[in-house]
């Protein structure tokens, strides 16, 4: 059974940082394209960052220079380091694993940026 478990969300003030983790089980995450998505209230889910199995990464324009995607293959875990957080980053963040016709999602972790 495949599971993606996100953690690390919380309430922070603007300008602060958080690091999200996505621990995978049932798959070898380094073989998958691992992505982070977010969904704010009343908005559609949007792509934040992806990391291909090659290690190459892509970021949404809104987070470039502030967010960094990384992984620890030994722990089968991917991370999203989020710096200089803004109120508009407030959303539920989801981890995704994609390979061919396989698509898995985590349950999400809430990130709230507010003063």
Beta strands, then each sheet from edge to edge (+ up, - down):
strand 1: 3-7
strand 2: 10-12
strand 3: 18-25
strand 4: 33-39
strand 5: 46-51
strand 6: 57-59
strand 7: 67-72
strand 8: 77-82
strand 9: 91-99
strand 10: 102-105
strand 11: 109-113
sheet 1: 1+ 3- 8+ 7-
sheet 2: 2+ 11+ 9- 4+ 5- 6+
sheet 3: 2+ 11+ 9- 10+
end
